[in-house]
Amino acid sequence: MSLAQNIRKTINYSKKNGYGEAVVAAWERVTAKYYADYNYHAPDQSTLEQQRADQGISDLKFSILVPAYETQSVYMSALIDSCIGQTYGNWELIIADGSASDIVKAVIDQYQDARIRYVRLAGNDGIAENTNRAIELATGDYYGLLDHDDLLTADALYEMAHAVQADRPILAYSDEDKCDESGKHFYDPHFKLDFNLDLLLTNNYICHFMAVRSDILKKLQIRKEFDGSQDYDIILRVVGSLLLKEKENKDAEPAEKAIVHVPKVLYHWRCHENSTADNPQSKMYAYEAGKKALIDFASRMGWKVDVRHNKHLGFYRIEYKNGVLAHRPDLAAVGGFVARHGKVASGIYKGQPLLYAGYMNRMDLYQNTKQLDIRNMAVSKVCQGVYEEVTGQPYVSTLYTENKELPQWMQDLERTAGGEEKLMELGARLCKELTADGARLLLDPVCIRKM
């Protein structure tokens, strides 16, 4: 990220959250430097040729959907070239053009590839409706969503095809990075987690590159009232339908099985002064649309919640009335950080300063995790028997917002030699038992127990 981008980001952040918060955020960027040495490495020529020669899954077709509007010629040409350059050849590119001018058509006319399909719309009806027109024409097995000024890596469809060929999941997504206006310099990689329900309910971390099974997207369509966060709305509706099936039938396939993460950068998100990637303030309406999509999701799930914007633009916080465990039968337990000397003392963020927001702001966000610290957790009613069986103690919530004091047996154990390690081992055993049947654990970073 350039100096100018950093300065603009800090100014915008200080306007929203105050000078003190901005100083802390700037200090973290300088000291943590997440992936500051990142450089995108495209597959070498030998690998690309091997992919082109692989005909094992050539029957799977991708429809790449692009809603276009007065797209600069250099960007549209680069987008098309990134599709033609795919090592996987069974695709179609559908460009739904809502432009008033012929700027997009003039670029399309330069190409003779029959896989490129162009439709001129009567007018510009917004991203959602323009994309719906592309969906009407699509004939693929999966529909991939591509913004009109972004790029796919040469191996994007090949990797997606391999990820979905066996089980045909409902949705697949990849890692991504950003590129400058030239499309040649890459930075700010987003190395994503596998499907993480509660992280998704804080932000659209799935984002690009995303491919949705055709039967699902044709049925859902894209809702224009969520323009700006229309892809987030699609994901939430997909996830919502899966969660409702889980709720109705314990033997139903969990969402984790129907949504696949491809852990490779397959998408370059182009940054220029009008893009959300470079200037989040340019599309505040998109963040409001994201909030509205979350409210709609919670309503369909029957949750009584308040949804508000997080201090980071594009991130949200769901406040559950009467506590999260009252609404979420999928959760076995919820827990927070345990900290010592201003740093996280256990878990995946062990050693990180509490002031940090973490990579992609994750230390500030709800997320599902494999393990919680037994010294700061609450267990759902149906799982409290498991707690008592594993610990040999009567259940008492240690979640800091519910109980300021640890049970005496924990205090006594901590004072013994190796006591903290024993508590960690006990907590690990407990979490393993709690999640044995597929239940989730929730990390709430707002809840902090300082030791």
C-alpha positions, 0 to 999 in steps of 0.5 A: 500500500502506498504512502498516500493510501496509508495517509488517506486511510488514517484520515478516514479512520480518525474521522470515524473513530477519533484521533486516539484510535487512529494513532493505535491503528497506524502504530499497528500498521507500522509495527505489525506489517502484515504481509508487507513483503508480499509479492504475487507469484503466478504459476510458471509456464510449465505448470500452466501448460500442464493445466491446459493439457489436463482434460479430466474435468472439461465437462464442467462449465463456468459462466463468468458474469460481468455487469459493465457500465462505462468501463474504461477500455484498458480495464475491459481489455485486461478483464477479457484477456484474463479470461482468454488466458485461462488454462481451463477452457470450458467457460463463457464470459457474459458481459451485460452492458448498461452503458449509455456510450459505446465504450464497452462495445468497442472493446468487445468488437475487437475480440473474435472468441465465441465464448464471449457473449455481449448483451447491450441493455436498454439502460443501467439498472444497477449492479444487481439487475444488470447481473440478473440479465447476465444470469438469464443468458448463462448456460454454465454449471457454476456462475462466477462473479467478476467486477468490470475492472478486476482480473482473474489469475490464469489458473483461477477456473482450473483451480475452481474446477478441481475444487468443485468437481467431486462434491459439487458444493453450492459455493466456492471461493478463493483468496485474493489480493489487490493490484494498482491501476496498471494491473501489474503490481500486487499487494494486500493479500487476503488469505482467507479462512475456511468457511467461518460462519461468525466471521462471515456475520461480521464482514463479507470475507468470502468476497472474490473470487466466488462461484455459485452453483447455477441452479442455486443462483438462478433460483435466488437471483440478485436483489437490487435493494442490496446493490453495493453488497449484492454478493454479500446478500447472496452468500447470506441467503445461501448460508441461511438456507443451509443453517435452517436445514441444520436446525430442522434436521440434525442429520442435514449437511452442515454449511461447512460441507457445502461451501468450499475454500480454495486457498490460493490467490485467484483474483486481483481486485483493482484499486483506483480512486473510485474503487471501494478497495482503494477508498472505502468512503467512496461507497458508503452506501455499500456498507449500509446495504451490507448492514441491511443484508445482515438484518434480513438474514437475522430476521429469517433466522428468527434471531432477536438482534441489533446490528451496528457498524464496527469501527472498521468500515465494512465490518459489523457487530451483531448484538444478541438480545439475552445473549448469543447462546439463547438464539444459536443452537449450533453453538456449544460455547462462547468465550473471550480473550484471556490476557496478561500484561496487555497481551493475549495469553492463549489461543490463536492470537497468543502473544498479540497486543490487546490493542491490535485489530489483527490481520484483516481486523480479525482480533476485533471480530466474532469468529468460530474457533477450534478452542476457547480458554476455559477461564473465559467461556460460557457453555450452552445448557445442552452441553453443560453436562459435557463440561461437568463430565470433562472437568469433574466440577459443577458447571459455572460460567467463567465468561467475563461479562457474566462472572467476574470471578473464576471458580475456586478450583480454577484459582487453586489449580492456577497457583500450583506448579504447571497449573496453567498448562493443566487448565489449557489441556483441560480446556482443549479436551473440553472443546474437543468433546463440545465440537465432536458432533459438529457444534461450533465454538464462538470467540467474542473478542469484546469479552476480555479477562485480564489476569 
